[in-house]
């Protein structure tokens, strides 16, 4: 399979963004400032990966065949 279907990208991207929203919401309840900071950073990371997945940007747009073609072109 060369590319992921749109449905797969929507489900996985939305799931990651949902996890980010949940972590951000839970971070507001944290009393410990370092715990809150860690959860906010984690939330941002999840949201970033989810957005990249939805938009099909790097690293999700790289397929095994693309990597093989790049290696062949470098060798030529």
C-alpha positions, 0 to 999 in steps of 0.5 A: 500500500503506497498511501494511507486512505483518508479515513485512516488519517482522519481517525488517527489524527483526530485521536491524537488531537483528542488525546492532546485536548484531554491531556491539556484539560487534565493539566489544568487540574494539576497542582504540581507546576512541573507536572503541569508543564510536562503535561502541557508540553506532551499535549503540544507534541500530541497535537503537532503529530495529530495535525501532521497526520491529518495534513499528511506532511513529513514524516507521514508522507514518506513511503517505503517506495519513496525511500527506495527511489531516493536511494537509487537517485543518490546512487546514480 
